């Protein structure tokens, strides 16, 4: 299993616009591709407009194959043309599980 964490920020005046594009254009693609999006969170106390997405993949091979296809989808690229300019400080990280039986 591999987890991907994506975090980013939006200025408050861009939140409604971003959420609309994400819900109407990006989320349907995520469902179409069959991704396991564990959830999306928005900070309610602290830094305004801070988002966190968690995605789960069965393996690095699955991530590399499916994520690469997804990132090339023209519909996603069109949505990025809208959301990209309002996203600040995007960070993406991949995590693999520790084998807790050895700790």
HUSULGI-V732110 format. One record per run of one state. SS is the DSSP state (H for helix, E for strand, C for the rest). FROM is the first residue (numbers start at 0). TO is the last residue. If there is no record, write none. Layout:
ss = {SS | SS}
from = {FROM | FROM}
to = {TO | TO}
This chain:
ss = {C | E | C | H | C | E | C | E | C | H | C | H | E | C | H | C}
from = {0 | 1 | 10 | 11 | 33 | 35 | 42 | 49 | 57 | 59 | 72 | 73 | 86 | 96 | 99 | 102}
to = {0 | 9 | 10 | 32 | 34 | 41 | 48 | 56 | 58 | 71 | 72 | 85 | 95 | 98 | 101 | 102}
